Amino acid sequence: MSDQFSEVTSRSWFSRIGGAFSGILFGFLLVLLSVGGLFWNEGRAVNTARALTEGAGSVVTIDPAAPSSNAGQLVHFTGPLIIQGAPSDPLFSGLGVPTNANRLVRHVEMYQWQEKSQSETRKKLGGGEETVTTYSYSRGWASRPVDSASFKQPAGHANPPMPVEGNSFPAQSGKVGQITIPGNRISGLGAETPLAPSEKDLDAIAGALNDGRAVRIASGAIYVGANPASPRIGDVKISFETSSAGVISAVGTIDGGTLGSFTASNGVKIGMIEEGDKPAAAMFEAAQSANTALTWGLRVAGLIAMLIGFRMIFAIVGVIGDVVPFIGDVFRFATGLAAMALTAVLGTVTIGIAWIWYRPLLGWSIIAIGAVLAVIFLGLGKRRARSNRGEAARPATP
């Protein structure tokens, strides 16, 4: 059976018009959601920045060996991380996980059929469309189960169920001095290091899978299947990694000897844990920078969503013009420019209104500066226009 085939589908002009009307509704919804998202993002950015500024001014660096007198305060401390209860994999018990590991990661890949599709759409005179979609099938390793039942051509490309999937497991907890830190808060610290499998691990994995297949060590991973050099559909590779951290720095509040998040006066929670010996000022500065980066990232995402929404609203114009394909392309170019202009205007206005709402002093100051500049430029323009009229009216010297 061929591992590639093509399918041709057609849509009439009336069908495309109906789809464009649906697109208008979704477009308006997307524009509204993007406006709300942009407004919310400005508020989130301001509140986070204010909370971090408040925290930077009130944080106290303490000795983690004697934290009891600072209960309820925003504190900063540094020290070596001691793991309490190393991570373990409930499916494959008995792995030789280092006692100082704060996380165990199970990586699983299965050899599977995978589908790729490529489409080419041609416009037809009268507004219809013809789409040629080519589906191709190949075998390869994938870390997620691929649902072959959803393939366009499932016959001959069946994938078995994945016997086990990847996962990560944190340590139970960690301690710095007398301060306990929950395991999920330290699981992201440290670089991942491969955990070399042993013959003992083979027995544990073979017993857990219990499917009768051969289990061996190949290229630093546990291979489930007949021949690693010639994999078959359904063969599995399992590997493990651990991460560990030495000295860490943390900011938060101590409640009952356990590190928690501090709540600022505006309700924003502050809690930071980083690897290494970091002073409080550097941690708050990094958090402010991360907040700024997130703010700009969400602004860009909101503006892109708004642009897509406007393009969906205007898409019907291009479909109408596709009665003559060249005219449809011209209409799409024009409506694309209009969508960009509307996005620039509405996006800027939304962010400006949010600034006035959340930062009235700064927002109104920017508006005032803009108004003054507008008056100055208008005045200069009028003065130059009067000067030009005066020169034009002056009689020429004989």
N, C-alpha and C positions, 0 to 999 in steps of 0.2 A: 504494500500500500504506500502511495506517495506521501511524503512528509510535508507536502506543500500543495495547497489548492487555492483557487480564487473563486470569489462569489460576486456577482453583479446584482446590484439593487437599484431601483429607480424610485424617484419621488416626483409627483406631479407638482405643478405650480400652485394649485389650490391647497395641496397638502402642506407645502412649505409656508403658504400664507397662514394657515391654521397654526403651524408650529411657531411662526413669528408672533402671532397674537399671544400665545402662551408665554413666549419669551418676554413680551412687554410686562406682563404681570410679575414674573420672576425678576425682571430688571428693576422695576420699581421697588420690590421687596429688598433686593440687594442694595440699592441706593439708600433706602431707609436704614437698613442694618449697618451700612458703612458709616452713615452720619452718626448713628448712636454709638458705634464703636469708636470713632474718632473722638467724640465728646467724652466718652468714658475714659479713654486712654489719657487725655489731658488731665482729668481729675485724678486718675491713678498715679500719674507721674508727679503731680504736685504734692499729693498726700504722702507718697513714698519719700520724696525729697525732703519734705518737712519733718517726717518721722526720723529720717536718717540724720538730719541736722540736729534735731532734738537729742537723739541718742548720742551723737558724737560729743555733744556738750555735757552730757550727764554720766557717761560710762565711767566705771571705776575698774582699774586693773587690780586683781586680787591674787592671793596665793591660793591655788586650788587645794592645797593641803589643809586649809582652814577657812572654808567658805561660809560657815554658819552665821557669822555676824552680818552678812550681806544679803540675807534673804529678801526677795522682792525687788532688789535693785537691779539696774542694768549693769552687768559686769563683763569684764574681759579677762581671760586667763590663757596661759600657755603651759604646755607640759607634755611629757611622753604619754602616748595612748596605750593603755593596758587592756587587752581584750578579755571580756568575761563571757565565756561560752562561745567557742569557735563555731563558725557556720558549718552546716552539714546538709547533705542532699538526702531528703527522705526516701527517694527511690533507690539510690545507690549508697547505702550506708557502708562505713568502713573505709572511705577514701582517706588517704594520708594528708589531711588538711593541716597546714601549719597552725600552731596555737595562737600566733599573732595576726592571723588573717581576719580582716573585718568583713570580707565578702567572698563567697564562692560562686563562680559562674559556670553553668553547664551550657556548652555549645553543642548543638546537634544539627547535622545536615543529612538529608536523604537524597539519593539519586532518583530524579523524577523526570517525567515528561513535562515540558514547558511550552506554552503557546505564545507566539508573537504574531501581531497583525499589523498590516500597513495598508492604509486606504488612500485612494486617489479619487477625487470628485471632479467630474466634468459637468459644466453647465450646458444645457441644451437650449436651442432657440425655442421660445415660448415659455421659458421660466422654469422648466423641469430640471432635474438633476439625475446624473447617473454616477454611482459610486462603485468602484472596483476595489474590493478588499481581498488582500492576499494573506492567508494564514499559513504559518510555517511552524513546524514542530521539531524540537531538539531535546536531547537528554542532557541533564546537568545536575549539579549539586545545588540544593536550595535549603535554606534554614527554616522555611515555613512550609506547611503542607500545601501543595498545589492541587486545587479541586479539578480533576480531569473531567468530571461530569459536566462542567460548565464549558468545556472546549466546544468549538464549532464542529469539530470532527472527533468525538470522543472514541470512536471505534479504533482499536489498535494503539491507543495512547492512554491506557488506564494506569492510574497511580494507586498503589495500595495505601492504606491508612498509615500515618506516621506513628510508629510505636511509642515514641517519647519526643518531647519538644524541649527547646532550650528554656532556661530559667536562671534566676539568680537568687541567692540566699544570703541574707545579712547575718552577722554575728548577733548573739543575744543582746549584748550591750558592751560598752567600753567604759573605762574609768581614766580620768586625769586627776591625780591626787585623790581627794575624797568626793569628787563630783562624778556622778554616773551619767552617761550619755546613751540614749536609746540606740539600738543597733541600726535602725533604718536611717538615722541621721549621720552615721559614719560610714555607711556602705559605699558611698561614692568617692571616698578618699583613697589616694594611692594608685599607682599604676598596676595594671593587670600583669601577672606573671604566670606562664604556663605551669600547670601541675602535671608532672610526668606520670603517666599511668604505670601500674605495676601488675604483675601476674595475679596478685590478690584481687585487684580491681576487676580483672576479667571475669573471675568467678562471680563477683557481686553483680556485675552487669548482665552476664548470661542468665543468672538466676532471676533477675528482675524482669528481663525481656521474655524469657521462657518461651521462645519460639523455635528452638531447635537449630538455629543457624550458628555457623562457626563465628567465634569471637576471638580477635587477635589484636595485637598492637602493630600499627603501621603508621610511619611518618609522624610519630608523637601523638597519635590519636588512637582511640579504640575503634576498630573496624568490625562491623557486623555484616558478614556476607562471605561469599565463597572466595573471591580473588580481588584484592585491592588494586591490582594492575589492570583488571578488566571488570569494572563495576557493572552491576546489573540494576535494573529498576527495582527500588525497594531497599538497596543496600544503605547502610547507615554509618556515619562517622560521629563519634562522641568524643569531645575533649573538655577539659576543665581548666579554669584559670582562677587564681586567687589574687586579691589585692590586700595590701597592708600599708599602714602609715606609722611613722615614728612619732615625731613631735607634731602636735597640732595646736591651733589657736582657735578660740571660740568666743562668741559674744551672745549673751542671752541673760536669762534670769534663773536663779537657783530656787527650786521649789521642792522641799523635802529631800535635798541632796541630789536632785536630778536636774539636768540642764533643760530648760524650756525656753519658749519664745517670750520676749518682753513686749508688752502692749504699750505703744506710745499714746500720747494724749488724744490723738485723732483716731485711735483705733487700729492703726497699722501695726502689724506684728514685726518685731525685729529679732532675727536669729541667724547667726552666721557661724560656720565651721569651715576652716581652711587648713590645709596641710602646711606645716612649717611654723617657724617662730615669727609671727606677724604682730606688730604693734596695733593697738586699737585704731589709731588714726589712719593707718594704711588700709585696714579692713573697711572702715567707713568710706574712705575715698574710693576704694574699688567698688563698693556697693553703689555709690553715687554714679560712677562711670557706667556700671552695668544697668542702672535705671535709665540713664540717658540713652544708652544703646538700645534698650528694649523699647523706649518711647519712640525713637525714630523708626525702629523696625515695624512697630505696630502702625505708625503713621503711614509708612510706605504700603503696608498690607491693606490698610483701610482705603487709601487712594486707589490702589489697584482694583480692589473690590468695587469701588464706586465707578471706576472707568469701565469695568466689565458690565456693570449694571446699565450704564448709559448706552453702551454698545448694544446690549440686548434690547433696550427700548427702541433704538433706532434701526435695528436689523431689518424690520419690515420694509423700510425704504429701499434697501438694497435688493430685497426679494422682489418688490414691485418692479424695480428697474431691470431685473434679470430676464424680463420678457425679451429684451435684447441684451445678451450677456455683457457687452462692453459698457452699456449704460449702467448696469448694476454695479460694476466695479467702480465707475466714477462716483456713483451715489455712496458706495461704501467708504470710499476715500473721504468724501466730504463729511459724511456723518461721523467718521472716525475723528476728524479734526474737531467737529462740534462736541463730541463726547469728551475729548481731551480738554477743550476750553471749559466746558461745564464742570468737569472734575476739578480743574484748577481753581475755578471761582468758588464752587460749593465747598470744596475741601478746605480752602483757605478761610472762607467765612465761618465754617463750622469750628475750625481750630481757633479762630479769632474770638468767636462768641464764647467758646470754652475757656479761653484765657481770661476774658472779662468776668466770667462766672466764678472761676476758681482763683484767678489772680487779678482782681479788679484794678489794683494800682498799676501793675505792669501793663495790663491790657489797655486801660484807658490812656496810659502814657504813650504806648505805641501808636494808638489811634490819633492822639493829639500831635505827635511828631509827624505822622503821615499827613494829617490835615495841614499843618504848617508848611511842610514841604510842597504839598499840592498848591497852596496859596502862593508860595514863592515862585514855583514854576509857572503858574498861570499868570502871575504878575509880570514875570520876565517875558513870557510869550506875548502878552498884550503890549508891553513896552517896545518889544522888537517890531511888532506889527505896526504900531504908531510911527516908529522911526522909519520903517520901510515906506509907509504911506507918505510921510513928510518928504522923503527923498524923491519919491515919484512925482509929487506935486511941485517941487522946486523947479523954476524955469532953468533951462539949460543956458550956460554962459556962452555968449557969441564969440 
